[in-house]
Amino acid sequence: MTQYKLYQKALLILILLLAINYISSFYFHRFDITKDKRYTLSDETVSLVESIQEPVNIKVYLQGDFPAEFKRIQLETTQFLEELNAINDLVKFRFIDPKSNSKDLISKGLQPSKLTVQEDGKISEAVIFPWAVIAYQGKEENVSLLASSMAASQEQQLQNSIENLEYKFATAIHKIIKEKSKKIAILKGNGQPADTYLFSFLKKVGSYYRLAEFTLDSIENNPVKTLGDLSSYDLAIITKPSEAFSEKEKFALDQYIMQGGKTLWLLDNVYAEVDSLMATGKSMAFNRDLNLTDMLFSYGIRINYNVTKDLYSSTIRLASGNTGNQVQYQDFLWYYYPLVFLDNTHPVTKNIDPVLLKFPSSIDTLGNGIAKTVLLNSSPLSKIIGTPSNIALSEIAQEPDKNSFKDVNTIFGVLLEGQFKSAYESRIKPFDYNNFSGQGTENKMIVISDGDIAVNEILRGEPLPLDKDKWTNQSYGNGDFLLNCVHFLLDDNGLMKLRSKSLNIQFLDKEKAFLQRTYWQLYNLILPLMLLFVLGWVFNFLRRKRYN
């Protein structure tokens, strides 16, 4: 090949490269070659980000010196936000070292996390601020980047955190840029708890949706108008009623469901309260007739009149003695407070802390063509107690007979999906309603056999967070679980399915790395030198052979 042809070929290659570069400036595409499609955003997220019309600024407090394995979250967060910026350059982000203003962050509710770090065979603790703050038109939304610390291992905690990145950012962006459109009716008038006891739950739900109290009392005077008003809401939440529903009230709820209205039922079929137990040391658990059994039966479930004891349970704090003039308190396992560890496959329950229930009843599911998904159930070591029955604090001192705890996976919460059949299809209607429907449209509801799941504790007259125990400061997943229930029932933008995202993330075996570190250090030092020596020798050999 002549020198001229060589230059000509090089010039053609250069022109081709310049042409490709020029054309690619008009067409942009990113290729995700990972097996689990880790960097492929869902259509829902892409549509949400494309709809942004004003700048969205994101501050991520994952800059600075922190454990090496948690830099994985930093890297994954960076790559995810780069994907958002590639879709819409109005999404801007920057990483900030939180050390300079940690007090300000704590005052804004961004609590630090303590991590156990294992390096060079030594265990130490590190403090990080795994938070991001999204700002849009003067509004801010905090995003927690670290999953629950109650995961089985630190690696599992990291995996859960990375899996949830898209869901957490997408829901936070949706919350801050979209106006509240869905309306939720908080049903009153049947002995529901005062708002103080539902403050934490309502505050959490109210940050995403429009809430309003709705009293069914008016149905006695104007039932058709009451039903029409109720139909304007997208979801009705019935939380721990203590008084029976009248037939007119039931009929209104039934037709609301037939017309596509979503419902979240949090019901106590048994009266069993810890306050009366604390006063005397004994209490009678007896049936509470809410007059809902026939109605729920037609939808495919039955809440039984019983309470459940579970060896996997939370604690109750009792006075255990005196030291001088000071009363000493101790936490005892209380088997009537099951601690429910959630399934990790459904969007409602995925990556949620254990949920605390109090005196829950068992639920039976019936075969009627409605799809049923169990959301809450007991451990394999549970026991059903029929009612009425006596409950005494003295049971704490008794060694449980583990052989009697054989009621495996008692159901406490279930999701129902399908076309529900009206409970009044073949019955006399409580009031005349021209638009009566015996078969509903495609719909869904969630039923939980414990009203206390949404009731927060009170300390000095102030409501406490639903997810915290006021004595032990133990965290539970009640608030997140209930919020997921509401999101799932009202999800019309498809964001909830992002919670089903699963990734196959490989982590370093720290113990193996520590034991074999000398071998790998030598391997990485000597092997490159040997390769250089061999390549140099081969090059010189071929050079001498060619020119000699």
Secondary structure as a PSIPRED ss2 file (coil, helix, strand):
# PSIPRED VFORMAT (PSIPRED V4.0)

   1 M C   1.000  0.000  0.000
   2 T C   1.000  0.000  0.000
   3 Q H   0.000  1.000  0.000
   4 Y H   0.000  1.000  0.000
   5 K H   0.000  1.000  0.000
   6 L H   0.000  1.000  0.000
   7 Y H   0.000  1.000  0.000
   8 Q H   0.000  1.000  0.000
   9 K H   0.000  1.000  0.000
  10 A H   0.000  1.000  0.000
  11 L H   0.000  1.000  0.000
  12 L H   0.000  1.000  0.000
  13 I H   0.000  1.000  0.000
  14 L H   0.000  1.000  0.000
  15 I H   0.000  1.000  0.000
  16 L H   0.000  1.000  0.000
  17 L H   0.000  1.000  0.000
  18 L H   0.000  1.000  0.000
  19 A H   0.000  1.000  0.000
  20 I H   0.000  1.000  0.000
  21 N H   0.000  1.000  0.000
  22 Y H   0.000  1.000  0.000
  23 I H   0.000  1.000  0.000
  24 S H   0.000  1.000  0.000
  25 S C   1.000  0.000  0.000
  26 F C   1.000  0.000  0.000
  27 Y C   1.000  0.000  0.000
  28 F C   1.000  0.000  0.000
  29 H C   1.000  0.000  0.000
  30 R C   1.000  0.000  0.000
  31 F C   1.000  0.000  0.000
  32 D C   1.000  0.000  0.000
  33 I C   1.000  0.000  0.000
  34 T C   1.000  0.000  0.000
  35 K C   1.000  0.000  0.000
  36 D C   1.000  0.000  0.000
  37 K C   1.000  0.000  0.000
  38 R C   1.000  0.000  0.000
  39 Y C   1.000  0.000  0.000
  40 T C   1.000  0.000  0.000
  41 L C   1.000  0.000  0.000
  42 S C   1.000  0.000  0.000
  43 D H   0.000  1.000  0.000
  44 E H   0.000  1.000  0.000
  45 T H   0.000  1.000  0.000
  46 V H   0.000  1.000  0.000
  47 S H   0.000  1.000  0.000
  48 L H   0.000  1.000  0.000
  49 V H   0.000  1.000  0.000
  50 E H   0.000  1.000  0.000
  51 S C   1.000  0.000  0.000
  52 I C   1.000  0.000  0.000
  53 Q C   1.000  0.000  0.000
  54 E C   1.000  0.000  0.000
  55 P C   1.000  0.000  0.000
  56 V E   0.000  0.000  1.000
  57 N E   0.000  0.000  1.000
  58 I E   0.000  0.000  1.000
  59 K E   0.000  0.000  1.000
  60 V E   0.000  0.000  1.000
  61 Y C   1.000  0.000  0.000
  62 L C   1.000  0.000  0.000
  63 Q C   1.000  0.000  0.000
  64 G C   1.000  0.000  0.000
  65 D C   1.000  0.000  0.000
  66 F C   1.000  0.000  0.000
  67 P C   1.000  0.000  0.000
  68 A H   0.000  1.000  0.000
  69 E H   0.000  1.000  0.000
  70 F H   0.000  1.000  0.000
  71 K H   0.000  1.000  0.000
  72 R H   0.000  1.000  0.000
  73 I H   0.000  1.000  0.000
  74 Q H   0.000  1.000  0.000
  75 L H   0.000  1.000  0.000
  76 E H   0.000  1.000  0.000
  77 T H   0.000  1.000  0.000
  78 T H   0.000  1.000  0.000
  79 Q H   0.000  1.000  0.000
  80 F H   0.000  1.000  0.000
  81 L H   0.000  1.000  0.000
  82 E H   0.000  1.000  0.000
  83 E H   0.000  1.000  0.000
  84 L H   0.000  1.000  0.000
  85 N H   0.000  1.000  0.000
  86 A H   0.000  1.000  0.000
  87 I H   0.000  1.000  0.000
  88 N C   1.000  0.000  0.000
  89 D C   1.000  0.000  0.000
  90 L C   1.000  0.000  0.000
  91 V E   0.000  0.000  1.000
  92 K E   0.000  0.000  1.000
  93 F E   0.000  0.000  1.000
  94 R E   0.000  0.000  1.000
  95 F E   0.000  0.000  1.000
  96 I C   1.000  0.000  0.000
  97 D C   1.000  0.000  0.000
  98 P H   0.000  1.000  0.000
  99 K H   0.000  1.000  0.000
 100 S H   0.000  1.000  0.000
 101 N H   0.000  1.000  0.000
 102 S H   0.000  1.000  0.000
 103 K H   0.000  1.000  0.000
 104 D H   0.000  1.000  0.000
 105 L H   0.000  1.000  0.000
 106 I H   0.000  1.000  0.000
 107 S H   0.000  1.000  0.000
 108 K C   1.000  0.000  0.000
 109 G C   1.000  0.000  0.000
 110 L C   1.000  0.000  0.000
 111 Q C   1.000  0.000  0.000
 112 P C   1.000  0.000  0.000
 113 S E   0.000  0.000  1.000
 114 K E   0.000  0.000  1.000
 115 L E   0.000  0.000  1.000
 116 T E   0.000  0.000  1.000
 117 V E   0.000  0.000  1.000
 118 Q E   0.000  0.000  1.000
 119 E E   0.000  0.000  1.000
 120 D C   1.000  0.000  0.000
 121 G C   1.000  0.000  0.000
 122 K E   0.000  0.000  1.000
 123 I E   0.000  0.000  1.000
 124 S E   0.000  0.000  1.000
 125 E E   0.000  0.000  1.000
 126 A E   0.000  0.000  1.000
 127 V E   0.000  0.000  1.000
 128 I E   0.000  0.000  1.000
 129 F C   1.000  0.000  0.000
 130 P C   1.000  0.000  0.000
 131 W E   0.000  0.000  1.000
 132 A E   0.000  0.000  1.000
 133 V E   0.000  0.000  1.000
 134 I E   0.000  0.000  1.000
 135 A E   0.000  0.000  1.000
 136 Y E   0.000  0.000  1.000
 137 Q C   1.000  0.000  0.000
 138 G C   1.000  0.000  0.000
 139 K E   0.000  0.000  1.000
 140 E E   0.000  0.000  1.000
 141 E E   0.000  0.000  1.000
 142 N E   0.000  0.000  1.000
 143 V E   0.000  0.000  1.000
 144 S E   0.000  0.000  1.000
 145 L C   1.000  0.000  0.000
 146 L C   1.000  0.000  0.000
 147 A C   1.000  0.000  0.000
 148 S C   1.000  0.000  0.000
 149 S C   1.000  0.000  0.000
 150 M C   1.000  0.000  0.000
 151 A C   1.000  0.000  0.000
 152 A C   1.000  0.000  0.000
 153 S C   1.000  0.000  0.000
 154 Q H   0.000  1.000  0.000
 155 E H   0.000  1.000  0.000
 156 Q H   0.000  1.000  0.000
 157 Q H   0.000  1.000  0.000
 158 L H   0.000  1.000  0.000
 159 Q H   0.000  1.000  0.000
 160 N H   0.000  1.000  0.000
 161 S H   0.000  1.000  0.000
 162 I H   0.000  1.000  0.000
 163 E H   0.000  1.000  0.000
 164 N C   1.000  0.000  0.000
 165 L H   0.000  1.000  0.000
 166 E H   0.000  1.000  0.000
 167 Y H   0.000  1.000  0.000
 168 K H   0.000  1.000  0.000
 169 F H   0.000  1.000  0.000
 170 A H   0.000  1.000  0.000
 171 T H   0.000  1.000  0.000
 172 A H   0.000  1.000  0.000
 173 I H   0.000  1.000  0.000
 174 H H   0.000  1.000  0.000
 175 K H   0.000  1.000  0.000
 176 I H   0.000  1.000  0.000
 177 I H   0.000  1.000  0.000
 178 K C   1.000  0.000  0.000
 179 E C   1.000  0.000  0.000
 180 K C   1.000  0.000  0.000
 181 S C   1.000  0.000  0.000
 182 K C   1.000  0.000  0.000
 183 K E   0.000  0.000  1.000
 184 I E   0.000  0.000  1.000
 185 A E   0.000  0.000  1.000
 186 I E   0.000  0.000  1.000
 187 L E   0.000  0.000  1.000
 188 K E   0.000  0.000  1.000
 189 G C   1.000  0.000  0.000
 190 N C   1.000  0.000  0.000
 191 G C   1.000  0.000  0.000
 192 Q C   1.000  0.000  0.000
 193 P C   1.000  0.000  0.000
 194 A C   1.000  0.000  0.000
 195 D H   0.000  1.000  0.000
 196 T H   0.000  1.000  0.000
 197 Y H   0.000  1.000  0.000
 198 L H   0.000  1.000  0.000
 199 F H   0.000  1.000  0.000
 200 S H   0.000  1.000  0.000
 201 F H   0.000  1.000  0.000
 202 L H   0.000  1.000  0.000
 203 K H   0.000  1.000  0.000
 204 K H   0.000  1.000  0.000
 205 V H   0.000  1.000  0.000
 206 G H   0.000  1.000  0.000
 207 S C   1.000  0.000  0.000
 208 Y C   1.000  0.000  0.000
 209 Y C   1.000  0.000  0.000
 210 R E   0.000  0.000  1.000
 211 L E   0.000  0.000  1.000
 212 A E   0.000  0.000  1.000
 213 E E   0.000  0.000  1.000
 214 F E   0.000  0.000  1.000
 215 T E   0.000  0.000  1.000
 216 L H   0.000  1.000  0.000
 217 D H   0.000  1.000  0.000
 218 S H   0.000  1.000  0.000
 219 I H   0.000  1.000  0.000
 220 E H   0.000  1.000  0.000
 221 N C   1.000  0.000  0.000
 222 N C   1.000  0.000  0.000
 223 P H   0.000  1.000  0.000
 224 V H   0.000  1.000  0.000
 225 K H   0.000  1.000  0.000
 226 T H   0.000  1.000  0.000
 227 L H   0.000  1.000  0.000
 228 G H   0.000  1.000  0.000
 229 D H   0.000  1.000  0.000
 230 L H   0.000  1.000  0.000
 231 S C   1.000  0.000  0.000
 232 S C   1.000  0.000  0.000
 233 Y C   1.000  0.000  0.000
 234 D C   1.000  0.000  0.000
 235 L E   0.000  0.000  1.000
 236 A E   0.000  0.000  1.000
 237 I E   0.000  0.000  1.000
 238 I E   0.000  0.000  1.000
 239 T E   0.000  0.000  1.000
 240 K C   1.000  0.000  0.000
 241 P C   1.000  0.000  0.000
 242 S C   1.000  0.000  0.000
 243 E C   1.000  0.000  0.000
 244 A C   1.000  0.000  0.000
 245 F C   1.000  0.000  0.000
 246 S C   1.000  0.000  0.000
 247 E H   0.000  1.000  0.000
 248 K H   0.000  1.000  0.000
 249 E H   0.000  1.000  0.000
 250 K H   0.000  1.000  0.000
 251 F H   0.000  1.000  0.000
 252 A H   0.000  1.000  0.000
 253 L H   0.000  1.000  0.000
 254 D H   0.000  1.000  0.000
 255 Q H   0.000  1.000  0.000
 256 Y H   0.000  1.000  0.000
 257 I H   0.000  1.000  0.000
 258 M H   0.000  1.000  0.000
 259 Q C   1.000  0.000  0.000
 260 G C   1.000  0.000  0.000
 261 G C   1.000  0.000  0.000
 262 K E   0.000  0.000  1.000
 263 T E   0.000  0.000  1.000
 264 L E   0.000  0.000  1.000
 265 W E   0.000  0.000  1.000
 266 L E   0.000  0.000  1.000
 267 L C   1.000  0.000  0.000
 268 D C   1.000  0.000  0.000
 269 N C   1.000  0.000  0.000
 270 V E   0.000  0.000  1.000
 271 Y E   0.000  0.000  1.000
 272 A C   1.000  0.000  0.000
 273 E C   1.000  0.000  0.000
 274 V H   0.000  1.000  0.000
 275 D H   0.000  1.000  0.000
 276 S H   0.000  1.000  0.000
 277 L H   0.000  1.000  0.000
 278 M H   0.000  1.000  0.000
 279 A H   0.000  1.000  0.000
 280 T H   0.000  1.000  0.000
 281 G C   1.000  0.000  0.000
 282 K E   0.000  0.000  1.000
 283 S E   0.000  0.000  1.000
 284 M E   0.000  0.000  1.000
 285 A E   0.000  0.000  1.000
 286 F E   0.000  0.000  1.000
 287 N E   0.000  0.000  1.000
 288 R C   1.000  0.000  0.000
 289 D C   1.000  0.000  0.000
 290 L C   1.000  0.000  0.000
 291 N C   1.000  0.000  0.000
 292 L C   1.000  0.000  0.000
 293 T H   0.000  1.000  0.000
 294 D H   0.000  1.000  0.000
 295 M H   0.000  1.000  0.000
 296 L H   0.000  1.000  0.000
 297 F H   0.000  1.000  0.000
 298 S H   0.000  1.000  0.000
 299 Y H   0.000  1.000  0.000
 300 G C   1.000  0.000  0.000
 301 I E   0.000  0.000  1.000
 302 R E   0.000  0.000  1.000
 303 I E   0.000  0.000  1.000
 304 N C   1.000  0.000  0.000
 305 Y C   1.000  0.000  0.000
 306 N E   0.000  0.000  1.000
 307 V E   0.000  0.000  1.000
 308 T E   0.000  0.000  1.000
 309 K E   0.000  0.000  1.000
 310 D E   0.000  0.000  1.000
 311 L C   1.000  0.000  0.000
 312 Y C   1.000  0.000  0.000
 313 S E   0.000  0.000  1.000
 314 S E   0.000  0.000  1.000
 315 T E   0.000  0.000  1.000
 316 I E   0.000  0.000  1.000
 317 R E   0.000  0.000  1.000
 318 L E   0.000  0.000  1.000
 319 A E   0.000  0.000  1.000
 320 S E   0.000  0.000  1.000
 321 G E   0.000  0.000  1.000
 322 N E   0.000  0.000  1.000
 323 T E   0.000  0.000  1.000
 324 G C   1.000  0.000  0.000
 325 N C   1.000  0.000  0.000
 326 Q E   0.000  0.000  1.000
 327 V E   0.000  0.000  1.000
 328 Q E   0.000  0.000  1.000
 329 Y E   0.000  0.000  1.000
 330 Q E   0.000  0.000  1.000
 331 D E   0.000  0.000  1.000
 332 F E   0.000  0.000  1.000
 333 L E   0.000  0.000  1.000
 334 W E   0.000  0.000  1.000
 335 Y E   0.000  0.000  1.000
 336 Y E   0.000  0.000  1.000
 337 Y E   0.000  0.000  1.000
 338 P E   0.000  0.000  1.000
 339 L E   0.000  0.000  1.000
 340 V E   0.000  0.000  1.000
 341 F C   1.000  0.000  0.000
 342 L C   1.000  0.000  0.000
 343 D C   1.000  0.000  0.000
 344 N C   1.000  0.000  0.000
 345 T C   1.000  0.000  0.000
 346 H C   1.000  0.000  0.000
 347 P C   1.000  0.000  0.000
 348 V C   1.000  0.000  0.000
 349 T C   1.000  0.000  0.000
 350 K C   1.000  0.000  0.000
 351 N C   1.000  0.000  0.000
 352 I C   1.000  0.000  0.000
 353 D C   1.000  0.000  0.000
 354 P C   1.000  0.000  0.000
 355 V E   0.000  0.000  1.000
 356 L E   0.000  0.000  1.000
 357 L C   1.000  0.000  0.000
 358 K C   1.000  0.000  0.000
 359 F C   1.000  0.000  0.000
 360 P C   1.000  0.000  0.000
 361 S C   1.000  0.000  0.000
 362 S C   1.000  0.000  0.000
 363 I E   0.000  0.000  1.000
 364 D E   0.000  0.000  1.000
 365 T E   0.000  0.000  1.000
 366 L C   1.000  0.000  0.000
 367 G C   1.000  0.000  0.000
 368 N C   1.000  0.000  0.000
 369 G C   1.000  0.000  0.000
 370 I C   1.000  0.000  0.000
 371 A E   0.000  0.000  1.000
 372 K E   0.000  0.000  1.000
 373 T E   0.000  0.000  1.000
 374 V E   0.000  0.000  1.000
 375 L E   0.000  0.000  1.000
 376 L E   0.000  0.000  1.000
 377 N E   0.000  0.000  1.000
 378 S C   1.000  0.000  0.000
 379 S C   1.000  0.000  0.000
 380 P C   1.000  0.000  0.000
 381 L C   1.000  0.000  0.000
 382 S E   0.000  0.000  1.000
 383 K E   0.000  0.000  1.000
 384 I E   0.000  0.000  1.000
 385 I E   0.000  0.000  1.000
 386 G E   0.000  0.000  1.000
 387 T C   1.000  0.000  0.000
 388 P C   1.000  0.000  0.000
 389 S E   0.000  0.000  1.000
 390 N E   0.000  0.000  1.000
 391 I E   0.000  0.000  1.000
 392 A E   0.000  0.000  1.000
 393 L H   0.000  1.000  0.000
 394 S H   0.000  1.000  0.000
 395 E H   0.000  1.000  0.000
 396 I H   0.000  1.000  0.000
 397 A H   0.000  1.000  0.000
 398 Q C   1.000  0.000  0.000
 399 E C   1.000  0.000  0.000
 400 P C   1.000  0.000  0.000
 401 D C   1.000  0.000  0.000
 402 K H   0.000  1.000  0.000
 403 N H   0.000  1.000  0.000
 404 S H   0.000  1.000  0.000
 405 F C   1.000  0.000  0.000
 406 K C   1.000  0.000  0.000
 407 D C   1.000  0.000  0.000
 408 V C   1.000  0.000  0.000
 409 N C   1.000  0.000  0.000
 410 T C   1.000  0.000  0.000
 411 I E   0.000  0.000  1.000
 412 F E   0.000  0.000  1.000
 413 G E   0.000  0.000  1.000
 414 V E   0.000  0.000  1.000
 415 L E   0.000  0.000  1.000
 416 L E   0.000  0.000  1.000
 417 E E   0.000  0.000  1.000
 418 G E   0.000  0.000  1.000
 419 Q E   0.000  0.000  1.000
 420 F E   0.000  0.000  1.000
 421 K E   0.000  0.000  1.000
 422 S C   1.000  0.000  0.000
 423 A C   1.000  0.000  0.000
 424 Y C   1.000  0.000  0.000
 425 E C   1.000  0.000  0.000
 426 S C   1.000  0.000  0.000
 427 R C   1.000  0.000  0.000
 428 I C   1.000  0.000  0.000
 429 K C   1.000  0.000  0.000
 430 P C   1.000  0.000  0.000
 431 F C   1.000  0.000  0.000
 432 D C   1.000  0.000  0.000
 433 Y C   1.000  0.000  0.000
 434 N C   1.000  0.000  0.000
 435 N C   1.000  0.000  0.000
 436 F C   1.000  0.000  0.000
 437 S C   1.000  0.000  0.000
 438 G C   1.000  0.000  0.000
 439 Q E   0.000  0.000  1.000
 440 G E   0.000  0.000  1.000
 441 T E   0.000  0.000  1.000
 442 E E   0.000  0.000  1.000
 443 N E   0.000  0.000  1.000
 444 K E   0.000  0.000  1.000
 445 M E   0.000  0.000  1.000
 446 I E   0.000  0.000  1.000
 447 V E   0.000  0.000  1.000
 448 I E   0.000  0.000  1.000
 449 S C   1.000  0.000  0.000
 450 D C   1.000  0.000  0.000
 451 G H   0.000  1.000  0.000
 452 D H   0.000  1.000  0.000
 453 I H   0.000  1.000  0.000
 454 A H   0.000  1.000  0.000
 455 V C   1.000  0.000  0.000
 456 N C   1.000  0.000  0.000
 457 E C   1.000  0.000  0.000
 458 I E   0.000  0.000  1.000
 459 L E   0.000  0.000  1.000
 460 R C   1.000  0.000  0.000
 461 G C   1.000  0.000  0.000
 462 E E   0.000  0.000  1.000
 463 P E   0.000  0.000  1.000
 464 L C   1.000  0.000  0.000
 465 P C   1.000  0.000  0.000
 466 L C   1.000  0.000  0.000
 467 D C   1.000  0.000  0.000
 468 K E   0.000  0.000  1.000
 469 D C   1.000  0.000  0.000
 470 K C   1.000  0.000  0.000
 471 W C   1.000  0.000  0.000
 472 T C   1.000  0.000  0.000
 473 N C   1.000  0.000  0.000
 474 Q C   1.000  0.000  0.000
 475 S E   0.000  0.000  1.000
 476 Y C   1.000  0.000  0.000
 477 G C   1.000  0.000  0.000
 478 N H   0.000  1.000  0.000
 479 G H   0.000  1.000  0.000
 480 D H   0.000  1.000  0.000
 481 F H   0.000  1.000  0.000
 482 L H   0.000  1.000  0.000
 483 L H   0.000  1.000  0.000
 484 N H   0.000  1.000  0.000
 485 C H   0.000  1.000  0.000
 486 V H   0.000  1.000  0.000
 487 H H   0.000  1.000  0.000
 488 F H   0.000  1.000  0.000
 489 L H   0.000  1.000  0.000
 490 L H   0.000  1.000  0.000
 491 D C   1.000  0.000  0.000
 492 D C   1.000  0.000  0.000
 493 N C   1.000  0.000  0.000
 494 G C   1.000  0.000  0.000
 495 L H   0.000  1.000  0.000
 496 M H   0.000  1.000  0.000
 497 K H   0.000  1.000  0.000
 498 L H   0.000  1.000  0.000
 499 R H   0.000  1.000  0.000
 500 S H   0.000  1.000  0.000
 501 K C   1.000  0.000  0.000
 502 S C   1.000  0.000  0.000
 503 L C   1.000  0.000  0.000
 504 N C   1.000  0.000  0.000
 505 I C   1.000  0.000  0.000
 506 Q C   1.000  0.000  0.000
 507 F C   1.000  0.000  0.000
 508 L C   1.000  0.000  0.000
 509 D C   1.000  0.000  0.000
 510 K H   0.000  1.000  0.000
 511 E H   0.000  1.000  0.000
 512 K H   0.000  1.000  0.000
 513 A H   0.000  1.000  0.000
 514 F H   0.000  1.000  0.000
 515 L H   0.000  1.000  0.000
 516 Q C   1.000  0.000  0.000
 517 R H   0.000  1.000  0.000
 518 T H   0.000  1.000  0.000
 519 Y H   0.000  1.000  0.000
 520 W H   0.000  1.000  0.000
 521 Q H   0.000  1.000  0.000
 522 L H   0.000  1.000  0.000
 523 Y H   0.000  1.000  0.000
 524 N H   0.000  1.000  0.000
 525 L H   0.000  1.000  0.000
 526 I H   0.000  1.000  0.000
 527 L H   0.000  1.000  0.000
 528 P H   0.000  1.000  0.000
 529 L H   0.000  1.000  0.000
 530 M H   0.000  1.000  0.000
 531 L H   0.000  1.000  0.000
 532 L H   0.000  1.000  0.000
 533 F H   0.000  1.000  0.000
 534 V H   0.000  1.000  0.000
 535 L H   0.000  1.000  0.000
 536 G H   0.000  1.000  0.000
 537 W H   0.000  1.000  0.000
 538 V H   0.000  1.000  0.000
 539 F H   0.000  1.000  0.000
 540 N H   0.000  1.000  0.000
 541 F H   0.000  1.000  0.000
 542 L H   0.000  1.000  0.000
 543 R H   0.000  1.000  0.000
 544 R H   0.000  1.000  0.000
 545 K H   0.000  1.000  0.000
 546 R H   0.000  1.000  0.000
 547 Y H   0.000  1.000  0.000
 548 N C   1.000  0.000  0.000
